[in-house]
């Protein structure tokens, strides 16, 4: 999985050049999201 810090940078750069709304949609198998803190970190990054 891509680290949350990378997503934050990617979303900031997209916003800088394209002025698109930030957001992340999470689609995964339940066992992929066993680390609940990671889910909250992804939501916070967007």
PQR file with spaces between the fields and no chain letter, atoms N, CA, C, O and H, PARSE charges and radii, in Angstrom:
ATOM       1  N    UNK     1       0.839   -1.183    0.000 -0.4000 1.5000
ATOM       2  CA   UNK     1       0.000    0.000    0.000 -0.0000 2.0000
ATOM       3  C    UNK     1       0.883    1.245    0.000  0.5500 1.7000
ATOM       4  O    UNK     1       1.981    1.261    0.557 -0.5500 1.4000
ATOM       5  N    UNK     2       0.373    2.261   -0.630 -0.4000 1.5000
ATOM       6  CA   UNK     2       1.096    3.531   -0.692 -0.0000 2.0000
ATOM       7  C    UNK     2       0.980    4.223    0.668  0.5500 1.7000
ATOM       8  O    UNK     2      -0.114    4.318    1.224 -0.5500 1.4000
ATOM       9  H    UNK     2      -0.519    2.248   -1.082  0.4000 1.0000
ATOM      10  N    UNK     3       2.108    4.707    1.208 -0.4000 1.5000
ATOM      11  CA   UNK     3       2.052    5.401    2.501 -0.0000 2.0000
ATOM      12  C    UNK     3       1.155    6.644    2.437  0.5500 1.7000
ATOM      13  O    UNK     3       1.058    7.302    1.402 -0.5500 1.4000
ATOM      14  H    UNK     3       2.997    4.630    0.757  0.4000 1.0000
ATOM      15  N    UNK     4       0.514    6.944    3.544 -0.4000 1.5000
ATOM      16  CA   UNK     4      -0.395    8.087    3.631 -0.0000 2.0000
ATOM      17  C    UNK     4       0.323    9.387    3.273  0.5500 1.7000
ATOM      18  O    UNK     4      -0.260   10.256    2.625 -0.5500 1.4000
ATOM      19  H    UNK     4       0.593    6.409    4.385  0.4000 1.0000
ATOM      20  N    UNK     5       1.572    9.527    3.685 -0.4000 1.5000
ATOM      21  CA   UNK     5       2.307   10.763    3.394 -0.0000 2.0000
ATOM      22  C    UNK     5       2.430   10.997    1.889  0.5500 1.7000
ATOM      23  O    UNK     5       2.419   12.147    1.449 -0.5500 1.4000
ATOM      24  H    UNK     5       2.045    8.821    4.211  0.4000 1.0000
ATOM      25  N    UNK     6       2.544    9.946    1.099 -0.4000 1.5000
ATOM      26  CA   UNK     6       2.608   10.074   -0.357 -0.0000 2.0000
ATOM      27  C    UNK     6       1.281   10.583   -0.904  0.5500 1.7000
ATOM      28  O    UNK     6       1.262   11.454   -1.774 -0.5500 1.4000
ATOM      29  H    UNK     6       2.553    9.012    1.456  0.4000 1.0000
ATOM      30  N    UNK     7       0.179   10.049   -0.404 -0.4000 1.5000
ATOM      31  CA   UNK     7      -1.136   10.491   -0.865 -0.0000 2.0000
ATOM      32  C    UNK     7      -1.329   11.968   -0.590  0.5500 1.7000
ATOM      33  O    UNK     7      -1.878   12.698   -1.416 -0.5500 1.4000
ATOM      34  H    UNK     7       0.195    9.341    0.303  0.4000 1.0000
ATOM      35  N    UNK     8      -0.877   12.403    0.574 -0.4000 1.5000
ATOM      36  CA   UNK     8      -1.024   13.819    0.936 -0.0000 2.0000
ATOM      37  C    UNK     8      -0.300   14.690   -0.091  0.5500 1.7000
ATOM      38  O    UNK     8      -0.857   15.683   -0.559 -0.5500 1.4000
ATOM      39  H    UNK     8      -0.432   11.810    1.245  0.4000 1.0000
ATOM      40  N    UNK     9       0.928   14.330   -0.444 -0.4000 1.5000
ATOM      41  CA   UNK     9       1.714   15.095   -1.419 -0.0000 2.0000
ATOM      42  C    UNK     9       1.057   15.034   -2.796  0.5500 1.7000
ATOM      43  O    UNK     9       0.956   16.053   -3.479 -0.5500 1.4000
ATOM      44  H    UNK     9       1.381   13.523   -0.064  0.4000 1.0000
ATOM      45  N    UNK    10       0.618   13.870   -3.200 -0.4000 1.5000
ATOM      46  CA   UNK    10      -0.026   13.712   -4.507 -0.0000 2.0000
ATOM      47  C    UNK    10      -1.264   14.597   -4.601  0.5500 1.7000
ATOM      48  O    UNK    10      -1.454   15.304   -5.591 -0.5500 1.4000
ATOM      49  H    UNK    10       0.700   13.042   -2.645  0.4000 1.0000
ATOM      50  N    UNK    11      -2.099   14.558   -3.577 -0.4000 1.5000
ATOM      51  CA   UNK    11      -3.318   15.365   -3.592 -0.0000 2.0000
ATOM      52  C    UNK    11      -3.018   16.860   -3.579  0.5500 1.7000
ATOM      53  O    UNK    11      -3.713   17.637   -4.233 -0.5500 1.4000
ATOM      54  H    UNK    11      -1.945   13.984   -2.773  0.4000 1.0000
ATOM      55  N    UNK    12      -1.987   17.268   -2.838 -0.4000 1.5000
ATOM      56  CA   UNK    12      -1.610   18.684   -2.808 -0.0000 2.0000
ATOM      57  C    UNK    12      -1.125   19.145   -4.182  0.5500 1.7000
ATOM      58  O    UNK    12      -1.466   20.243   -4.623 -0.5500 1.4000
ATOM      59  H    UNK    12      -1.423   16.637   -2.307  0.4000 1.0000
ATOM      60  N    UNK    13      -0.334   18.317   -4.858 -0.4000 1.5000
ATOM      61  CA   UNK    13       0.162   18.673   -6.191 -0.0000 2.0000
ATOM      62  C    UNK    13      -0.973   18.732   -7.211  0.5500 1.7000
ATOM      63  O    UNK    13      -1.006   19.636   -8.046 -0.5500 1.4000
ATOM      64  H    UNK    13      -0.057   17.426   -4.500  0.4000 1.0000
ATOM      65  N    UNK    14      -1.891   17.788   -7.152 -0.4000 1.5000
ATOM      66  CA   UNK    14      -3.040   17.830   -8.055 -0.0000 2.0000
ATOM      67  C    UNK    14      -3.831   19.114   -7.856  0.5500 1.7000
ATOM      68  O    UNK    14      -4.256   19.747   -8.822 -0.5500 1.4000
ATOM      69  H    UNK    14      -1.864   17.054   -6.474  0.4000 1.0000
ATOM      70  N    UNK    15      -4.025   19.492   -6.603 -0.4000 1.5000
ATOM      71  CA   UNK    15      -4.757   20.718   -6.302 -0.0000 2.0000
ATOM      72  C    UNK    15      -3.995   21.948   -6.796  0.5500 1.7000
ATOM      73  O    UNK    15      -4.598   22.901   -7.290 -0.5500 1.4000
ATOM      74  H    UNK    15      -3.679   18.978   -5.818  0.4000 1.0000
ATOM      75  N    UNK    16      -2.683   21.922   -6.661 -0.4000 1.5000
ATOM      76  CA   UNK    16      -1.845   23.045   -7.078 -0.0000 2.0000
ATOM      77  C    UNK    16      -1.962   23.295   -8.587  0.5500 1.7000
ATOM      78  O    UNK    16      -2.043   24.443   -9.023 -0.5500 1.4000
ATOM      79  H    UNK    16      -2.193   21.148   -6.260  0.4000 1.0000
ATOM      80  N    UNK    17      -1.969   22.238   -9.364 -0.4000 1.5000
ATOM      81  CA   UNK    17      -1.978   22.384  -10.816 -0.0000 2.0000
ATOM      82  C    UNK    17      -3.366   22.348  -11.454  0.5500 1.7000
ATOM      83  O    UNK    17      -3.588   22.980  -12.487 -0.5500 1.4000
ATOM      84  H    UNK    17      -1.902   21.306   -9.010  0.4000 1.0000
ATOM      85  N    UNK    18      -4.285   21.626  -10.858 -0.4000 1.5000
ATOM      86  CA   UNK    18      -5.577   21.430  -11.500 -0.0000 2.0000
ATOM      87  C    UNK    18      -6.764   21.966  -10.703  0.5500 1.7000
ATOM      88  O    UNK    18      -7.884   21.976  -11.214 -0.5500 1.4000
ATOM      89  H    UNK    18      -4.105   21.113  -10.019  0.4000 1.0000
ATOM      90  N    UNK    19      -6.550   22.406   -9.479 -0.4000 1.5000
ATOM      91  CA   UNK    19      -7.617   22.938   -8.627 -0.0000 2.0000
ATOM      92  C    UNK    19      -8.811   21.987   -8.547  0.5500 1.7000
ATOM      93  O    UNK    19      -9.961   22.389   -8.727 -0.5500 1.4000
ATOM      94  H    UNK    19      -5.640   22.398   -9.064  0.4000 1.0000
ATOM      95  N    UNK    20      -8.513   20.736   -8.276 -0.4000 1.5000
ATOM      96  CA   UNK    20      -9.567   19.733   -8.116 -0.0000 2.0000
ATOM      97  C    UNK    20      -9.859   19.546   -6.628  0.5500 1.7000
ATOM      98  O    UNK    20      -8.971   19.722   -5.794 -0.5500 1.4000
ATOM      99  H    UNK    20      -7.579   20.410   -8.129  0.4000 1.0000
ATOM     100  N    UNK    21     -11.074   19.198   -6.302 -0.4000 1.5000
ATOM     101  CA   UNK    21     -11.380   18.940   -4.894 -0.0000 2.0000
ATOM     102  C    UNK    21     -10.617   17.708   -4.403  0.5500 1.7000
ATOM     103  O    UNK    21     -10.486   16.715   -5.118 -0.5500 1.4000
ATOM     104  H    UNK    21     -11.796   19.055   -6.979  0.4000 1.0000
ATOM     105  N    UNK    22     -10.125   17.796   -3.183 -0.4000 1.5000
ATOM     106  CA   UNK    22      -9.408   16.664   -2.606 -0.0000 2.0000
ATOM     107  C    UNK    22     -10.392   15.634   -2.093  0.5500 1.7000
ATOM     108  O    UNK    22     -11.464   15.971   -1.590 -0.5500 1.4000
ATOM     109  H    UNK    22     -10.232   18.603   -2.603  0.4000 1.0000
ATOM     110  N    UNK    23     -10.014   14.376   -2.229 -0.4000 1.5000
ATOM     111  CA   UNK    23     -10.839   13.310   -1.699 -0.0000 2.0000
ATOM     112  C    UNK    23     -10.224   11.958   -2.017  0.5500 1.7000
ATOM     113  O    UNK    23      -9.523   11.791   -3.015 -0.5500 1.4000
ATOM     114  H    UNK    23      -9.144   14.103   -2.638  0.4000 1.0000
ATOM     115  N    UNK    24     -10.493   11.023   -1.169 -0.4000 1.5000
ATOM     116  CA   UNK    24     -10.009    9.656   -1.366 -0.0000 2.0000
ATOM     117  C    UNK    24     -11.193    8.726   -1.150  0.5500 1.7000
ATOM     118  O    UNK    24     -11.935    8.857   -0.177 -0.5500 1.4000
ATOM     119  H    UNK    24     -11.063   11.158   -0.358  0.4000 1.0000
ATOM     120  N    UNK    25     -11.355    7.799   -2.058 -0.4000 1.5000
ATOM     121  CA   UNK    25     -12.349    6.741   -1.886 -0.0000 2.0000
ATOM     122  C    UNK    25     -11.581    5.463   -1.568  0.5500 1.7000
ATOM     123  O    UNK    25     -10.635    5.111   -2.273 -0.5500 1.4000
ATOM     124  H    UNK    25     -10.753    7.692   -2.848  0.4000 1.0000
ATOM     125  N    UNK    26     -11.977    4.790   -0.536 -0.4000 1.5000
ATOM     126  CA   UNK    26     -11.284    3.568   -0.123 -0.0000 2.0000
ATOM     127  C    UNK    26     -12.118    2.371   -0.555  0.5500 1.7000
ATOM     128  O    UNK    26     -13.279    2.227   -0.174 -0.5500 1.4000
ATOM     129  H    UNK    26     -12.745    5.077    0.037  0.4000 1.0000
ATOM     130  N    UNK    27     -11.498    1.520   -1.357 -0.4000 1.5000
ATOM     131  CA   UNK    27     -12.136    0.275   -1.752 -0.0000 2.0000
ATOM     132  C    UNK    27     -11.133   -0.837   -1.451  0.5500 1.7000
ATOM     133  O    UNK    27     -10.047   -0.881   -2.028 -0.5500 1.4000
ATOM     134  H    UNK    27     -10.554    1.636   -1.667  0.4000 1.0000
ATOM     135  N    UNK    28     -11.506   -1.721   -0.551 -0.4000 1.5000
ATOM     136  CA   UNK    28     -10.567   -2.759   -0.136 -0.0000 2.0000
ATOM     137  C    UNK    28     -11.325   -3.924    0.487  0.5500 1.7000
ATOM     138  O    UNK    28     -12.499   -3.822    0.844 -0.5500 1.4000
ATOM     139  H    UNK    28     -12.389   -1.685   -0.081  0.4000 1.0000
ATOM     140  N    UNK    29     -10.623   -5.004    0.600 -0.4000 1.5000
ATOM     141  CA   UNK    29     -11.147   -6.151    1.332 -0.0000 2.0000
ATOM     142  C    UNK    29     -11.052   -5.847    2.823  0.5500 1.7000
ATOM     143  O    UNK    29     -10.131   -5.146    3.241 -0.5500 1.4000
ATOM     144  H    UNK    29      -9.669   -5.087    0.310  0.4000 1.0000
ATOM     145  N    UNK    30     -11.962   -6.347    3.622 -0.4000 1.5000
ATOM     146  CA   UNK    30     -11.941   -6.048    5.063 -0.0000 2.0000
ATOM     147  C    UNK    30     -10.594   -6.341    5.731  0.5500 1.7000
ATOM     148  O    UNK    30     -10.156   -5.580    6.593 -0.5500 1.4000
ATOM     149  H    UNK    30     -12.710   -6.917    3.282  0.4000 1.0000
ATOM     150  N    UNK    31      -9.947   -7.413    5.350 -0.4000 1.5000
ATOM     151  CA   UNK    31      -8.666   -7.742    5.993 -0.0000 2.0000
ATOM     152  C    UNK    31      -7.562   -6.753    5.623  0.5500 1.7000
ATOM     153  O    UNK    31      -6.567   -6.644    6.339 -0.5500 1.4000
ATOM     154  H    UNK    31     -10.303   -8.032    4.650  0.4000 1.0000
ATOM     155  N    UNK    32      -7.730   -6.024    4.497 -0.4000 1.5000
ATOM     156  CA   UNK    32      -6.750   -5.015    4.104 -0.0000 2.0000
ATOM     157  C    UNK    32      -6.830   -3.776    4.982  0.5500 1.7000
ATOM     158  O    UNK    32      -5.886   -2.989    5.044 -0.5500 1.4000
ATOM     159  H    UNK    32      -8.538   -6.114    3.915  0.4000 1.0000
ATOM     160  N    UNK    33      -7.953   -3.606    5.656 -0.4000 1.5000
ATOM     161  CA   UNK    33      -8.149   -2.425    6.498 -0.0000 2.0000
ATOM     162  C    UNK    33      -8.183   -2.784    7.980  0.5500 1.7000
ATOM     163  O    UNK    33      -8.842   -2.120    8.780 -0.5500 1.4000
ATOM     164  H    UNK    33      -8.720   -4.245    5.606  0.4000 1.0000
ATOM     165  N    UNK    34      -7.473   -3.830    8.322 -0.4000 1.5000
ATOM     166  CA   UNK    34      -7.432   -4.266    9.721 -0.0000 2.0000
ATOM     167  C    UNK    34      -6.805   -3.201   10.615  0.5500 1.7000
ATOM     168  O    UNK    34      -7.136   -3.108   11.797 -0.5500 1.4000
ATOM     169  H    UNK    34      -6.938   -4.369    7.671  0.4000 1.0000
ATOM     170  N    UNK    35      -5.904   -2.400   10.057 -0.4000 1.5000
ATOM     171  CA   UNK    35      -5.281   -1.320   10.813 -0.0000 2.0000
ATOM     172  C    UNK    35      -6.181   -0.088   10.725  0.5500 1.7000
ATOM     173  O    UNK    35      -6.073    0.712    9.796 -0.5500 1.4000
ATOM     174  H    UNK    35      -5.635   -2.476    9.097  0.4000 1.0000
ATOM     175  N    UNK    36      -7.058    0.046   11.696 -0.4000 1.5000
ATOM     176  CA   UNK    36      -8.054    1.115   11.692 -0.0000 2.0000
ATOM     177  C    UNK    36      -7.410    2.501   11.665  0.5500 1.7000
ATOM     178  O    UNK    36      -7.965    3.427   11.074 -0.5500 1.4000
ATOM     179  H    UNK    36      -7.145   -0.604   12.451  0.4000 1.0000
ATOM     180  N    UNK    37      -6.257    2.651   12.291 -0.4000 1.5000
ATOM     181  CA   UNK    37      -5.578    3.940   12.311 -0.0000 2.0000
ATOM     182  C    UNK    37      -5.202    4.374   10.898  0.5500 1.7000
ATOM     183  O    UNK    37      -5.250    5.563   10.583 -0.5500 1.4000
ATOM     184  H    UNK    37      -5.806    1.898   12.771  0.4000 1.0000
ATOM     185  N    UNK    38      -4.830    3.424   10.050 -0.4000 1.5000
ATOM     186  CA   UNK    38      -4.471    3.744    8.659 -0.0000 2.0000
ATOM     187  C    UNK    38      -5.674    4.315    7.906  0.5500 1.7000
ATOM     188  O    UNK    38      -5.527    5.238    7.106 -0.5500 1.4000
ATOM     189  H    UNK    38      -4.791    2.458   10.307  0.4000 1.0000
ATOM     190  N    UNK    39      -6.843    3.771    8.159 -0.4000 1.5000
ATOM     191  CA   UNK    39      -8.053    4.269    7.509 -0.0000 2.0000
ATOM     192  C    UNK    39      -8.283    5.725    7.908  0.5500 1.7000
ATOM     193  O    UNK    39      -8.579    6.560    7.054 -0.5500 1.4000
ATOM     194  H    UNK    39      -6.962    3.020    8.809  0.4000 1.0000
ATOM     195  N    UNK    40      -8.150    6.030    9.178 -0.4000 1.5000
ATOM     196  CA   UNK    40      -8.339    7.404    9.640 -0.0000 2.0000
ATOM     197  C    UNK    40      -7.257    8.325    9.088  0.5500 1.7000
ATOM     198  O    UNK    40      -7.537    9.480    8.770 -0.5500 1.4000
ATOM     199  H    UNK    40      -7.909    5.352    9.872  0.4000 1.0000
ATOM     200  N    UNK    41      -6.031    7.835    8.970 -0.4000 1.5000
ATOM     201  CA   UNK    41      -4.951    8.636    8.393 -0.0000 2.0000
ATOM     202  C    UNK    41      -5.234    8.983    6.934  0.5500 1.7000
ATOM     203  O    UNK    41      -4.987   10.107    6.497 -0.5500 1.4000
ATOM     204  H    UNK    41      -5.803    6.896    9.229  0.4000 1.0000
ATOM     205  N    UNK    42      -5.753    8.009    6.183 -0.4000 1.5000
ATOM     206  CA   UNK    42      -6.103    8.271    4.781 -0.0000 2.0000
ATOM     207  C    UNK    42      -7.225    9.298    4.682  0.5500 1.7000
ATOM     208  O    UNK    42      -7.174   10.198    3.844 -0.5500 1.4000
ATOM     209  H    UNK    42      -5.954    7.096    6.538  0.4000 1.0000
ATOM     210  N    UNK    43      -8.223    9.168    5.524 -0.4000 1.5000
ATOM     211  CA   UNK    43      -9.329   10.125    5.518 -0.0000 2.0000
ATOM     212  C    UNK    43      -8.836   11.515    5.879  0.5500 1.7000
ATOM     213  O    UNK    43      -9.295   12.499    5.300 -0.5500 1.4000
ATOM     214  H    UNK    43      -8.265    8.437    6.204  0.4000 1.0000
ATOM     215  N    UNK    44      -7.926   11.613    6.810 -0.4000 1.5000
ATOM     216  CA   UNK    44      -7.381   12.902    7.223 -0.0000 2.0000
ATOM     217  C    UNK    44      -6.544   13.527    6.114  0.5500 1.7000
ATOM     218  O    UNK    44      -6.552   14.747    5.952 -0.5500 1.4000
ATOM     219  H    UNK    44      -7.554   10.813    7.280  0.4000 1.0000
ATOM     220  N    UNK    45      -5.819   12.711    5.347 -0.4000 1.5000
ATOM     221  CA   UNK    45      -4.982   13.215    4.263 -0.0000 2.0000
ATOM     222  C    UNK    45      -5.813   13.882    3.185  0.5500 1.7000
ATOM     223  O    UNK    45      -5.340   14.799    2.514 -0.5500 1.4000
ATOM     224  H    UNK    45      -5.812   11.720    5.479  0.4000 1.0000
ATOM     225  N    UNK    46      -7.031   13.437    3.016 -0.4000 1.5000
ATOM     226  CA   UNK    46      -7.899   14.005    1.987 -0.0000 2.0000
ATOM     227  C    UNK    46      -8.757   15.048    2.616  0.5500 1.7000
ATOM     228  O    UNK    46      -9.575   15.667    1.936 -0.5500 1.4000
ATOM     229  H    UNK    46      -7.415   12.692    3.561  0.4000 1.0000
